[in-house]
């Protein structure tokens, strides 16, 4: 989907900054996952994690996600 938004020049926001702000807002509202938010922001997931961490935003990470991560690591032979 493509959406065009007119942003006043007085806000001094680049496209990248606007994408990051949108991604952060959607993530905080639990409307998108961490991975989806990082894609919206156009950032590597680790860079997005640092960005939200710098803002004091907690990562939503529950037991099920932890178990999925452990499974993926095991499948790759890393555990």
C-alpha positions in Angstrom: 0.0 0.0 0.0 1.2 3.5 -0.7 -0.1 6.5 1.1 0.9 10.1 0.4 1.0 12.5 3.3 1.7 16.2 3.2 3.9 17.2 6.1 4.5 20.9 6.9 8.1 21.9 6.2 8.1 23.5 9.7 8.2 20.0 11.3 11.7 19.5 9.7 11.1 15.7 9.4 12.8 13.6 6.8 11.1 10.6 5.3 13.3 8.3 7.4 12.4 10.1 10.6 8.7 10.0 9.8 8.9 6.3 9.0 10.7 5.7 12.4 8.1 7.7 14.3 5.2 5.8 12.7 6.9 2.5 13.4 7.5 3.4 17.0 3.9 4.5 17.5 2.5 1.4 16.0 4.9 -0.8 18.0 4.0 1.0 21.3 0.3 0.5 20.5 1.0 -3.3 20.0 -0.4 -3.0 16.5 2.8 -4.4 14.8 5.5 -6.7 15.9 9.1 -5.7 16.5 10.1 -7.2 13.1 7.3 -5.4 11.3 8.1 -2.1 13.0 11.7 -2.4 12.0 10.6 -2.9 8.4 8.3 0.1 8.4 11.2 2.1 9.8 13.5 0.8 7.1 16.0 -0.3 9.8 17.7 -3.5 10.7 15.9 -5.0 13.7 18.9 -4.5 16.0 19.1 -0.8 15.1 15.3 -0.4 15.7 15.7 -2.2 19.1 18.4 0.3 20.0 16.2 3.2 18.9 13.3 2.2 21.0 15.6 1.3 23.9 17.2 4.7 23.8 13.6 6.1 24.2 12.9 3.9 27.2 10.4 1.8 25.3 10.2 -1.9 26.4 10.3 -4.7 23.9 7.2 -6.9 24.1 8.7 -10.3 24.6 6.7 -13.0 26.1 7.4 -16.7 26.9 6.0 -17.9 23.6 8.4 -15.6 21.7 11.2 -16.8 23.9 10.4 -20.4 23.1 10.2 -19.7 19.4 13.6 -18.0 19.5 15.1 -21.0 21.4 13.6 -23.3 18.8 15.1 -21.3 15.9 18.5 -21.3 17.6 18.3 -25.1 18.1 17.3 -25.6 14.5 20.3 -23.7 13.3 22.6 -25.7 15.7 23.5 -22.7 17.8 22.3 -24.3 21.1 
